[in-house]
Amino acid sequence: IEVAVLDQTNNEWQITTGVVQAKDGDGLALKTDDGTTRLFIKDSDGAIGIGTSSPLGNIDIDASSKDAVADLDDPSDYAIVVRNNSTSNTGNGIAFTNDAATQVGGAIVHIDRGSNNLGDLAFYTREGSTGNPTERVRVLSTGKTGFGTSSPEAVIHGQENGNSSTKGIQVSNYDNTAGTNQAINVDFGLARNSGSTKSEAGRIKVGRHA
């Protein structure tokens, strides 16, 4: 059966049938001319490997040759790149759903905020069985982080809408060992002239003695 033909004009192979089948029982491998496997589909479970012929999970990307930390501004150093629309206030991201994939239960979305690839990172979950997911956390391009608000006005900004009985912040100590003191500290730090931080410029302490 003819599977592919060589287009001599463009020096490209073109698939001419709807099915490409592996020769053996291991899986289907797509290799470059140097013999390196670039894409592999495992025969036993359909797992897809990119850069590996031994995929773990449904999709396995071998990005061991990449180092995003070395140059965070270079997309070519990342294992996965998601390209957004360049129009402000539009976004793209990753959706989480069930096996039927009829509704989105949660999502991570990058929202464009102007030129130079500026944008916010938003996290969504859906509480009910219908309707769109609700934004829960927003990290602005400036680094300000909002919980319950998409417009945080501080480094950490928490906002609760409607239900006054909901706790805004809870800090707990669950050490119930007999004979021990239990305490929770909230420390406030101020920068010194040298740039270091005085970690105990102020403290709020709540606790009890054994």
N, C-alpha and C positions, 0 to 999 in steps of 0.2 A: 504494500500500500504506500502510495506516495504521501509522505508526511510534510516534507519541506522542499522547496526549490531554491536554487541560488540565483538571485538577481545580479547578473554580472555587471550591470550598469552602476548599481550602488554598492556592489559587493556585500549584499545582505542576504540572509536566509529568511524566507517567508513561509509561515505555516499555511498549508493548503487544505488541511483537514481539521476537524473539530477536536481530535483527541491526540495527545502525545503520551505514549506509554513507555514505562521503564523497561529495559531489556531484562533485568534480573529482579529478584525479590527484595533487594535492599531499599531501593527508592529511585527517584528521578533526580539526576544531578545536571545542573547547567554549569559548564566550565568555560573559562577563557582559554585563549590559545596556548597559554603556558601550562595548562593542565590543572589550574587552581579551581576548586569548587566554589562558586559564588552563591549559588542557590541550590538548596537540596530539599526535596519533599520525601519524607520517610514513608515507606510503603505500609508499615504495620498500622499506623494511626494518623497519617496525614500531617504529622508535625512538620513545620517549615523551618529550615535552618538557613540563615543568611551568614555566609562566611564560615559555616561549619556543616559537616556531614553527619553530625551526631546531635541533632536538636533535642533539647529538653523543654518540656512544656509545648504548647501549641505553636508558639513562635519563639525562636532562639536566635538572637543576634550576637555574633562574636565581634565585640568592639574592643578587643584587647589591644589593637594597634592605635586606638583613639585615646586622646587625653584632653578632655574638655577643660580641665582645671588649668592646664598650661596656657590656654588662650581662649578664655570664655567668650570672646567676641567673634570667634571664627566658627561659623556653622559647620564647616567641614570636619571639625574636631569632635562632633557629637555623633552618637549612635543613631538617633532619630531626629529628623528636622521636620517640623510642621510649619508650613507657610501660610500666613494670614493674608486676608484681603487688606490692601493698603488704605482702605477707607476708614476714617476714624470712627470709633464706637462699634466696629464690627469685630468678630472674633472667631477663633477656631480652637479646637482642643480635643480632649479625649472624653468619650461618653461611656458610662457603665450601665449595663442593662441586664435583663435576664435572658434565658435561652430563646424566648420568642422574639426579643428585640423589637417590641412594639412601642415601648415607652422608655424614657431615660430616667434612671433612678438616681444617678449622680454624675457629676461632670467636673473636669478641670479645664478652664477656658482662659486663653490669653486674649485680652481685649485691646485692640489697637487704640493708641492715644496720640497719634500724630507722627511726624516725620522722625527719621533716625531710629526706626523700630521701637519707639517708646511704647509701653503698654503696661496694663495691670494684669495680675494673675488672680482669677476668681475660682472659688470652690463652691459647688452646688450639691445639695441633696434634696430629695423629695420626701415629705413627711406623709402625705396622703396617697390614696390609690389613683387619683386623677390630677390633672393639671401639670404645669411646668415645674421643674425643680426650682427651689428657692436658693438664692445666694446666701451662703453662711459666713464665708471668710473672703476678704478682699485685701490683696497686697498691692498697694499703689507702686507706680514706677519710682516714687521717691523713697519707698521702703516703709511708709506708714502702713500699719496693718489694722483692719477693721473687722470686728466680730459682730455680725448683725447690722452692719452698715457698709455701704459701698463708697462712702466718703469720709474715711477716718481723718480726724483732725489732730491726732497725736501718734507717737510711735506705736502705742497699743491703744485702741479705742474700742470699747465694748458698748453695745447698745441693745436694749431689749424693748421690743414694741408690743404693747398691749397687755401682757400678762405680768402684773406686778409681783406675783408670787414666785416667779422664776429667779433663781440665783444668778447674779451677774458674774461673780468671781467666787470660787471656793478653793481654799487651800487647806489640806487635811494632813494630819499625822496619825497613821493607823498603827503605831507601835503600842500595843496593849500589854507589853511585858510588865509583870508585877514588879514594883520597886524602882521603876525608872521614871524620870521626869519627862513630861511631854510638852513640847513647845513648837510653835510656828513663828518664824521670823520673816519680816518683810524689811529689807534693807534699802536705804537710799544712798547713792553714791554721788559725789561731786568731783569734778576734774580738778587736779592740781595745776599750778602754772607749768609744771614740767610735762604735763600731758597724761600722767598716771592718774589713777582713780582712788580716792579715799573711800573705801568700801563701806565704812560705818559712819558716814556723815549724819545719818539718822536711822533709827530702827523702831519698828513696831513689833512688839512681841506679845503673843498670846499663848498661855500655857498653864500648867499646874504642876505642883510638886508631888512626888510620890508620898 
